[in-house]
Amino acid sequence: MTTTTISLRLPKDLAEQLTSLAQSTKRTKSFCAVEAIKNYLRQESWQIQAIEEGLADADAGRMINHDDVKNWVTSWNTSLEKEPPKCK
């Protein structure tokens, strides 16, 4: 894997947490920072993709009526729990 060097400024408390994590896991601060950035990017990318898909569904008219969702959620954990509503 090709790497590149970047520089960034961290608040002192965050830098201390990174140092502490690196020491306790016997990893380098660089390794811990790369793992944190990977996790952040994975999470944010997933969220942005889900939002874009939702907007595309809305633009195409694939939506579920609010009252149908409300009735479904209200039925959770009851003996009369309903099936999830379908797009119309």
N, C-alpha and C positions, 0 to 999 in steps of 0.2 A: 504494500500500500504506500503510495506516495503521500508525503505529508508536507505541510507548510507551517511556518511559524507565524503566530499572531501575538499581539500584545493587547492587554486590556487592563483596565483599572477596576479593582474590586474594593468594595467597602472593607474596612479593616476586620469587622466581625465575620464577614463571609470568607475572607482569606484565612482567618484563624480556624474556621470550621473546616475549610478545605484541607488545611495542614493537619488538623486533628484526624479527619477521616483517612487521609493518606497514611498517617502513622498507624492508626488502629487496624487498617486493612493491609498494611505492608505493601502499599502501592505507591506510585509516584503521584504528586499533585497533578501532573499533566494527565495521567491515566484517569484519575477521578474526574477532572474537569471535562475531558473528552466524553466520558460516560454520561455525565450530567447534561452536556450539550446534546448528545445523541438522543437521550430520553426526552429532553425538552422539544427538540425538533420533531421527533416521532409524534409526540402528543399534539403539538400545535398543527402539524401537517394533517393529522387525522381530523382534528376539529375543523380546520379550514375546508377540507374535502367534504366533510359531512354538511357544512353550511352551504357550500356550493351545490351539492346534490339536492338539498332541501329547497334552495332557491329555484333550481331547474324544475323540480317537481311542482312547485307553486306556479311557476311560469307556464307549465304545461297543464295546469288545472288538476294535478293529482294531489288532492288534499282530503282531509277527514274533517267533518263537521265538528266544531268545538263541543256542542252538546252531546254528541255521540261519544267523544273521548271522555267528557266529564262523567257521563253515566257509566261508562266502562270502569273508570278509575274508582268511582264511588262504590262499585260492586266488589272491589278487591277485598280479599280476606272475609268474605261472607259466604254463606251457603248457596247464594244465588249469583256467584261470580260469573260475569258475562265474558263472551269471546271478544277479542280485540276488534274494534270496528275496521272496516275496509275502506280503501280510497274509493271515492265516487267519481 
